[in-house]
Amino acid sequence: MHYSEEEILTAFNNETTKEKALCMLMDTYQERLYSQICRMTQNHTHTDDILQNTFVKVWKGIHTFKAEAKLYTWLYRIARNETLNFLQKENKHTTVVFEDFNQENNFKTHNEILTPEDIQQQLDKALLQLPNKQRDVFCMRYYDELTYEEMSKITGTTVGALKASYHHAAKKIESFLTNN
């Protein structure tokens, strides 16, 4: 069940319904936040951990929420920051090895018809090659269909810089897809 932002915030402001408010918030936003995080990590186990950390931060910091922005914008920012922090730590400990698609995976040649699943798999691999910031901006714009103004509120980055990041990400993805 989905609840309005007003219902959730009213429940958070009452000590007797504060725990219920967290459940309401999770029911309303968990799926969207999960999708956002998963697109950035490309890993369901990591996504579950990051989502849990996000809701812990929300629980601890809900009293700092100022209704200057929408509740989802605030949640999105927390989830994004948690994901970026995780990816930064993960990048220090992991080296990603990209496989040769045509040989290792028997990937389809350019003359064959690609299924939507094949295309999504290629896009996911292309996303993994982007720097975290570009991947984040691309996902917010392409998948979440956020405006540059909304993205600016979430990231604290100028609209112009976001447009540039998106453009660079799109060009890199296009290059990756046409060369594979």
SVG drawing of the C-alpha trace seen along z (x, -y; Angstrom):
<svg xmlns="http://www.w3.org/2000/svg" viewBox="-2 -25 44 44">
<polyline fill="none" stroke="black" stroke-width="0.4" points="0.0,0.0 1.2,-3.5 0.8,-6.4 1.0,-10.1 4.0,-12.1 1.7,-14.0 0.4,-10.7 4.0,-9.4 5.3,-12.7 2.3,-13.0 2.9,-9.5 6.6,-10.3 5.8,-13.3 3.7,-11.3 5.8,-9.1 3.1,-6.4 3.1,-5.9 6.7,-6.5 7.5,-2.8 4.4,-2.5 5.6,-5.5 8.8,-3.7 6.7,-0.8 4.5,-3.2 7.6,-4.9 9.1,-1.5 5.9,-0.3 5.7,-3.5 9.3,-4.0 11.2,-0.7 10.6,0.6 11.7,-2.7 14.7,-3.0 15.7,0.6 15.5,0.0 17.7,-3.1 20.3,-1.4 20.3,1.8 20.9,-0.1 24.0,-1.7 25.4,1.5 24.2,4.2 24.2,6.5 21.1,7.6 22.9,8.6 24.7,5.3 21.5,3.5 19.7,5.2 22.5,4.1 22.5,0.5 18.7,0.3 18.8,1.5 21.5,-1.1 19.4,-3.8 16.4,-3.1 18.5,-3.0 19.8,-6.5 16.3,-7.6 15.1,-6.3 17.9,-8.0 17.7,-11.3 14.0,-11.8 13.9,-14.5 16.3,-16.5 14.0,-16.4 12.8,-19.9 9.9,-19.8 11.7,-22.2 11.9,-19.3 9.8,-16.3 10.3,-13.4 11.2,-11.2 14.0,-13.6 15.4,-13.4 15.2,-9.6 16.7,-9.4 19.6,-11.6 20.3,-9.3 20.1,-6.2 22.3,-7.7 25.0,-8.8 24.9,-5.4 25.4,-3.7 28.2,-6.0 29.9,-5.5 29.6,-1.7 30.8,-1.8 33.8,-3.9 34.7,-1.4 34.1,1.5 36.3,0.0 39.2,-0.1 38.9,3.6 37.8,5.0 39.1,5.2 36.4,5.8 37.4,7.9 35.3,7.5 34.8,10.5 35.2,10.6 31.5,10.7 31.8,12.4 34.1,15.2 33.4,15.8 29.6,15.4 28.9,16.5 27.3,13.0 25.2,12.4 26.9,10.8 25.7,7.6 23.8,9.5 21.6,11.4 18.5,10.0 19.1,9.1 16.4,9.7 15.4,7.0 17.3,9.1 20.5,9.0 20.2,5.3 19.7,4.8 22.6,7.0 24.8,5.0 23.6,1.7 24.2,3.0 27.8,3.9 28.3,0.5 27.0,-1.2 29.6,0.7 32.4,-0.9 31.2,-4.5 32.7,-6.5 30.3,-6.4 29.1,-10.0 28.3,-9.5 26.5,-6.2 24.5,-7.9 23.5,-10.8 22.7,-8.5 20.5,-6.3 18.6,-9.3 17.9,-10.7 17.4,-7.6 15.7,-5.2 14.1,-7.4 13.2,-10.1 14.2,-12.9 14.5,-16.4 17.9,-18.1 16.4,-20.5 15.3,-17.5 18.7,-15.9 20.4,-19.2 18.4,-19.2 19.4,-15.6 23.1,-15.9 23.8,-19.6 25.4,-19.9 24.5,-22.5 22.1,-21.8 24.9,-22.5 27.3,-20.1 24.6,-17.4 23.8,-17.9 27.5,-17.5 27.8,-14.4 24.8,-12.8 26.1,-13.7 29.5,-12.1 27.9,-9.0 25.5,-8.7 28.5,-9.0 30.5,-6.4 27.6,-4.0 26.9,-4.5 30.6,-3.9 30.6,-0.7 27.4,0.6 28.5,-0.1 32.0,1.5 30.6,4.7"/>
</svg>
